[in-house]
Amino acid sequence: MFPFYTPHGVKWCSWRPVAFLLLLLQIHLGAHGQRMKDNMYTSVNGAHCFRRLNGTHVTGCSSKNGGSVGVLHLINSKEDIDFIVHKHPSPPYAPIVPPALFTRENILRLRDEAGPYVSALILMNNASGLEQFSQESRCPNQYSGLASVLKQTADDQRCSVDRAEDSWNPWGSGLLLEDFPFPIFYVAGVSEMEKLLDCYERFNAHELDHQHQRSLCAIEVKSFMSAAVSTDICIRRSNSYNSLIPATKYCDPLQGKNVYATLFPRPIVPEEQRVEGPERIVLVSTRTDTTTMFDGVGLGAMDSVVPFTVLVAVAHFLSKALPTSDRNVLFLFFNGESYDYIGSQRFVYDLQTGAFPSRGTQTKPISMDNIELMIDIGSLDNLTELQVYHAAPQPMATKVAELLRKINQSLKFGIQSGQPILTSNLPPVSAQSFLRENITFPAVIIASKPGNRFYHSIYDDQENLHYRYGNHSRKVDFTQLEDLDLGDRSDLYGNDSIQMRIRNASTLIGMSIYELLVGRAYDQRNGTNSVLIDEFLHCFLESADCPLFRATVKPDTPHVYPAPPSRYISVHTTLTADATGWTYRVLGLLLGQRVENVTKADCAAMHLPYQWMAGYDGAGECRRTTQNMSLALSPAFTNETYDFTSYRYSTWTESTWSDMSARIFLRPSPAHETLTLSIGIVVMVISFVLVFLINSRSDVLFNQGSTSSIPIATQPTQC
């Protein structure tokens, strides 16, 4: 680098060290700026309420595009809501609401009366002393059940939203079906709650009437939803934009997979012989999905895991107790039933169109006429009191009720079951999709009276069941039936455990189905396995990294993340949902027939339906399986001319979104903002004046009187 000289010959050093110093200064200032940003904002982890749509309405929540900001305000009583409605000295607000005050009355008041002053709502996790918490309607799936298509149904034959005593969810608030113009953010972690409460107490909790005079703790919630109005409008909007911008979507249909398995393998037939035959089938079903207001939160323990567990135990019992029968049994686990029976509606549609099972199974199609009897297991909130329902005079309903009473008396399980109830006001169960098509369809529902105070909510978890993991799989083979002479197994689980109540109910139902199929009573002293039930509950309520799930995969498969699989139906993805995949594999283990003296390589060479899995001992075994999957997508989305206002099929979609986050920060007071603006204006004016003066005197300040345009160098020296 050559040195430079002033007009008077004074040497200037190279600019390189100066540039290096400037670069260091810029890096230092940039790093300091990042630290300032981190000090300004603190992230908060939680779950967001999101938007879903049906054919006529929109439900759920959305922030503004770019995020919604509100001042934190703790709600401890209705007077705190009055403060926001009537005073609101420093709007907009983000009320922090405990679950006990998250009622329909309070939340709708914040939406309707305080709407202009509320920009977000924070639900704080605090279940202590909570007696009820359900955002579902009092009549789940009210417009897609049997009663909705029967024109002459009497009032006492309909579920009543207005009268809790005549509803299937007496504690429901219906908030799950409301539309909110602001985001609702659920904070569960203790440390995250402490962030919010500490910030509120330090800056917001005192002198409430003079809040506008000081800086306040605020939260920014980003959860902007693209969809609006209804499914019909959202899909048409997406299609119109797709013609301009490919792959543009504003909502996606709720979609998943049903899982099914047959008790006995069905024969493979050539394509030309794939026509309906005289096959006789008993269908035993339940649902596997659940839902809540918040993304990824909610286990549905009592709501659907209990009947789900009962049916798995029944299927396992029959696979061990019934070697042959002239009737096959189809076990079906429906998905998406929380949203107007998506899975069962699609299954009925496939039966009617000859599309079940799919051609890939190479078996004969099944129609409605092949099903001699359907036993649908609904919610079992009280496992000691089972009710039998039917929608039309049905001799098999009487038979099922009689068998339940007779076997219970023999085994002394202490389970009450009365006469079958003939009504069109059926529980919210999958059988309603069949009965809508034909009210005389041979469907029998086994359920109990509603008793779940946390139906379809974040608190329907293992605590709601009083479940405690026994962890006895190392010493008890859960793939075998259990000796009933062992008693109530109080040494394993304690008195009145959920494991034993499920064992008793599933054994009772399994033996009843056995006698229906065979025509004689089951004469062994074996029942469903309580350790299998314990493991199944542990896997779906606490951790997918569990002994039962590990037995269903290959021995060398890496361990999975120790969290329970989500059972919300969600939308289409290229990967099978975790809960669906695990259900599929568990049925393969429990219902599949073990093939002896077959190596891993030989089993893999035979392909499906043969599967290699670890087995109970983890050594690996080959099983001939009968389980499969079918599509759980509403038929409404297969017909481009479908009328979305007809209520014929489920029309639920889920909005798309790009970002979900939340962070707290200190919002400056109006006086601070005014001062900052004033200082900025003053600095700007001074800058303009200085620039003007310097520019007008530039010849004096920079040329220093020189008349030469070419600098004259003196004797050069090394810099």
GIJO-V758089 format. One line per field, one symbol per residue. ss: DSSP state (a for helix, b for strand, c for the rest). phi: phi as a letter, one per 30 degrees, with the letter a starting at -180 (. if undefined). burial: I if it has 24 or more other C-alpha atoms within 12 Angstrom, else O. A space follows every 10 residues. Layout:
ss = ???
phi = ???
burial = ???
//
This chain:
ss = cccbbccccc bbcccaaaaa aaaaaaaaaa aaaaaaaaaa cbbcccbbbc cbbccccbbb bccccccbbb bbbbbccaaa aaaaaaaccc ccbbbbbbaa accaaaaaaa aaccaaabbb bbbbcccccc cccbcccccc cccccaaacc ccccaaaccc cccaaacccc cbccaaacbb ccbbbbbcca aaaaaaaaaa aaaccccaaa aaaccbbbbb bbccbccccc aaaaaaaaaa aacccccccc bbbbbbbbbb bbcccccccc aaaccccccc bbbbbbbccc cccbcccccc aaaaaaaaaa aaaaaaaaaa accccccbbb bbbbcccccc caaaaaaaaa aaacccccaa accccccaaa bbbbbbbccc ccccbbbbbb ccccaaaaaa aaaaaaaaaa accccbbccc bbcccccccc aaaaaaaccc ccbbbbbccc cccccccccc caaaaccccc cccccccccc cbbaaaccca aaaccccaaa aaaaaaaaaa aaaaaaaacc cccccbbcca aaaaaaaaaa acccccaaaa aacccccccc cccccccccc bccccccaaa aaaaaaaaaa acbbbcccca aaaaaacccb bbbccccccc bbbbcccbbb bbbcaaaacc cccccccccc ccbbbcbccc bbbbbbbcca aaaaaaaaaa aaaaaaaaaa aaaaaacaaa aaaccccccc ccccccccc
phi = .ddcbdecid dcdedddddd dddddddddd dddddddddd bbdbcabcdb cbbbdbbbbj badddjjccb ddbdccaddd deeddcchdb ddcbdccded cdceeddddd dddcedcbca bcccdaddid caabcdddbe hecbcdddcc dcddedcbdc ddcedcbcbe cdciddcccb dbdcccccdd ddddeddddd ddccdchddc edcbdbdbbc ccadcddaia dedddddddd dddcbeidbc abddaabdcb acdcdcddbd edcdbdcdec bccbbaccca abdcdibkch ddebdddede dddddddddd dbdbadcccc cbcdciddci hedddddded ddcicbdddd dhbddccddd ddaccccddc dbdcbcccca cbebeddddd dddedddddd chdicdacdd ccacddddbd eddddddadc edcbccabdd bcdbehbdcd bddddhcbdd hcddcbdddc dcddddidhd dcbidhdddd dddddddddd dddedddcjb ddcccbbdcd dedddddddc cbaddbeddd dccdecdddc ddbdddcddi bdbdcdeedd dddedddddd cdcdcdhbdd ddddddhddd bcbdiddidj acbdcbdabb dcbeeeccbd cdddcdidbd bdbbddacab aaacacddde dddddddddd dddddddddd ddddddcddd dcdhidccdc dcddedbdd
burial = OOOOOOOOOO OOOOOOOOOO OOOOOOOOOO OOOOOOOOOO OIIIIIIIII IIIIIIIIII IIIIOOIIII IIIIIOOOOI IOIIIOOIII IIIIIIIIII IIIIOIIIII IOOIIOIIII IIIIIIIOOO OIIIIIIIII IIIIIIIIIO OOOOOOOIII IOOOOOIIII IIIIIIIIII IIIIIIIIOO OIIOIIIOII OOIIIOOIOO IIOIIIIIII IIIIIIIIII IIIIIOOIOO OOOOOOOOII IIIIIIIIII IIIIIIOOOO OOOOOIOOII IIIIIIIIII IIIIIIIIII IIIIIIIIII IIIIIIIIII IIOOIOIIII IIIIIIIIII IIIIIIIIII IOOIIIIOOO IOIIIIIIII IIIIIIIIII IIIIIIIIII IIOIOIIIII IIIIIIIIOO IOIIIIIIOI IOIIIIIIII IIIIIIIOII IIIIIIIIII IIIIIIIIII IIOIIOIIII IIIOOOIIII IIOIOOOIIO OIIOOIIIII IIIIIIIIII IIIIIIIOOO OIOOOIIIII IIIIIIIIII IIIIIIIIII IIIIOOOOOO OOOIIIIIII IOOOOIIIII IIIIIIIIII IIIIOOOOOI OOIOOOOOII IIIIIIOOOI IIIIIIIIII IIIIIIIOOO OOOIOOIIII IIIIIIIOOI IIIIIIIOIO OOOOOOOOOO OOOOOOOOOO OOOOOOOOOO OOOOOOOOOO OOOOOOOOO
//
